[in-house]
Amino acid sequence: MSSPIFALSGVGVRYGKNTALAGVDLTVEPGERVAIIGPSGAGKSTLIGVLNGTIAATSGEVTALGCDYRRASAREIRKSQRRVGTIHQRFDLVEQLRTVHNVNAGRLGSWPFWKAALSLLLPRDVQRVQAALDRVGIGDKLHHRTGDLSGGEQQRVAIARVLVQDPVMILADEPVASIDPARGREIMSLLLELSAEVGVTLLACLHDVEMALGSFERVVGLRAGQIAFDKKRADLTDDEVDALYAFERATEPR
Ligand SMILES: Nc1ncnc2c1ncn2[C@@H]1O[C@H](COP(=O)(O)OP(=O)(O)OP(=O)(O)O)[C@@H](O)[C@H]1O
């Protein structure tokens, strides 16, 4: 049996007195597609940060791609992080740069410094960038200024940036929250297609519960930093989903 992509055991994250995650156990196997849902402040973004290594757990154990974050060297952690691509709600692109440079940013971590620096003047590996942009449906935007693209196109650039990383895992933190609903559905379909096509594992945090339930085979509910449920979509009931958001609904302004 292959080893899990991620294994979290008893993971907690505190920001000062604030507990963002507590006692989280989560295992993600290769090829799985997992949606994380939960009310605002439940800890979804923190969980993504723990998985991609940008946020350190304050307790518990995190193993990513066989690398134990607590015991591994910084070099080993960086090596495993390079195979984890993250897509953010706000794209995290440099708007002034041409698309080709933003996509190449996905490879900076695996290039020596001279190559990374030179790539800002002279785009490197353009064929690979072109192939990634073709795959996400904006092959004609290679030399466009990124800030001139629409929100949906910018999110496609961000996905292309992850593809050139040759990832084994894609983490998506509210990938469609800044895009209009129709474009958002297209982006979500693209991510699901890519994960199936390349066999890459996908974990996405989503505010849109309908989208999560309609598109993912496994759904994890987070509430107040803890896992409320972790189930196959087919086994999840409406009552369980409602209960996850019950407190948020009760405190919504009327
Ligand atoms: N840098 C920080 N400093 C202090 N508290 C933080 C910090 N980042 C997050 N928190 C707190 O940790 C908790 C979890 O936040 P997180 O952003 O992970 O939740 P979320 O589920 O992604 O929320 P949202 O859906 O609103 O984006 C919240 O109570 C939040 O206020």
The ligand as an ORCA input file, in Angstrom:
! r2SCAN-3c Opt
* xyz 0 1
  N      -2.446     35.577     12.144
  C      -3.408     35.364     13.035
  N      -3.350     35.884     14.266
  C      -4.325     35.655     15.186
  N      -5.422     34.905     14.955
  C      -5.527     34.351     13.727
  C      -4.538     34.558     12.702
  N      -4.923     33.875     11.583
  C      -6.109     33.284     11.900
  N      -6.449     33.576     13.174
  C      -7.660     33.083     13.875
  O      -7.650     31.662     13.798
  C      -8.972     31.187     13.567
  C      -9.000     30.364     12.281
  O      -8.739     31.249     11.181
  P      -8.723     30.743      9.668
  O      -8.405     31.931      8.826
  O      -7.877     29.550      9.565
  O     -10.265     30.317      9.467
  P     -11.075     30.079      8.115
  O     -11.964     28.918      8.368
  O     -10.147     29.990      6.968
  O     -11.935     31.420      8.030
  P     -12.553     32.134      6.726
  O     -13.522     31.162      6.133
  O     -13.246     33.332      7.306
  O     -11.418     32.486      5.822
  C      -9.886     32.411     13.554
  O     -10.408     32.570     14.837
  C      -8.946     33.530     13.205
  O      -9.390     34.750     13.744
*
